[in-house]
Each structure stands twice: as C-alpha cells, then as structure tokens.
Amino acid sequence: MGVDTIVAKADVAKMTLYKYFRSKDELIEASLRRSDAAWRQWFWATVEARAAKPNERLLAIFDVMQGWFETPDFRGCPFINTAMEIANCQHQGRKVSTEHNEHMLNNILKYTKETKTDAPKSLAQQILLLMNGAIVAAVMTGRANAAQEAKRAAATLLKNA
C-alpha cells in the first residue's frame, strides 16, 4: 500500500502523516508495535481466562486461535505477513515481527516450564510451530478448523512430553 492510499484512508494530509512519521517504514513499525501490544495482551488474557493449568493453557491457545480465525476480518498474522513481505532482516518492520515471535515463544515457555516435560524449550518451540502453521493453513485454505487440527497435534506432544 502506498503513502497516497494510506493518506486517503486515514483522511489526513500527507504533511500531517510526515509530521508524525518520517517515512513509510516508520509508520509500518509504529503500526506493528501498536498491534503487537494489543494483540498479545488480548491473546494471553483470553488463554488464561479459559484454563488454569499449564497443559490446559497450552491447548487453550488453539481454541483462542480458532475464535480469531473465525472473525470476518481474519487475514492471517500481521507479523508473519510482514516477515514474508519484507526480505530485509534489518528493516524495523521485520525486526518487530521477529520480536513478536520471540514474545510468543517466551509466553509459551512459561507454560511448558510448568509441565512435567524434560525439554520445556523444545516443547515451546514445537507449540509455536504448530501455531504458526495453523495460521498459515487457515489463511491458505480458509478453514478455521486448522487450529483444532494443530490442537490435536499439540495434545499428542503433551502426552509424549
């Protein structure tokens, strides 16, 4: 999306946009940071409201994702989308996407450390992989139940952990 389109959708003058953001890249970064903070707060609060025990929370992740996938405006994960769109790893938007992924992993790791697994980091990485795979599958196929398929795989991981 070009700056002209952004200015038109925001209904502001181009000078106003550049008063707050020196470049489109700065706008991308600011937008992603705002989305990241709001999304993570909503996501983890919703997971914790659904389940109390660590194993249950790890599975509730996928129920929350399913609800997200079923929303009319679901277009995938803005952080995965950004990482795919921006090849330059030094771009601030790409860095925010990487930070988001790391935050997600760290939150999952909190739960896996509370389980009986001998390898909490490995289990957290596998859960995150299932989450990211479910997001991509839901976008590509239009099937919200990709979250439930990933949940079944996560349940198997937890049983074998």
Secondary structure, DSSP 8 states (H G I E B T S, - for coil): --HHHHHHHHT--HHHHHHH-SSHHHHHHHHHHHHHHHHHHHHHHHHHHH-SSHHHHHHHHHHHHHHHHTSTT----HHHHHHHH---TTSHHHHHHHHHHHHHHHHHHHHHHTSS-S-HHHHHHHHHHHHHHHHHHHHHH--TTHHHHHHHHHHHHHHH-
